[in-house]
Amino acid sequence: MNIKPKKKVIACVVARMNSTRLPRKSLLDVEGKSLIMRIIERLNESKTIDQVVICTSNHPDDIVLIDLAKKYDNIGFIAGSEQDVLSRLIDAAEKYDADIVLR
């Protein structure tokens, strides 16, 4: 019998607060909850995702997203380059020891 080891899957929610098109979009109210929490709740319903990670920047405005993640045991976070989203995803993969990264 050939049993393959389970791969760790993380879902990265890429978010920043100082978007030029729609500032503070992540915290917009959607039926009583923030948009980012609605997204995270849906991702947590997946049977194949092991960890949800907020990937934000190290800009001071984004601390609110990190604080949000810290309120929940099942939400991870990473703060990195404002401009380099790929580096944030790589950092998340390394920090959470992921085999597969979903964006």
Secondary structure, DSSP 8 states (H G I E B T S, - for coil): --------EEEEEE--S--SSSTTGGG-EETTEEHHHHHHHHHHT-SS--EEEEEEESSGGGHHHHHHHHT-TTEEEEEE-SS-HHHHHHHHHHHTT-SEEE-
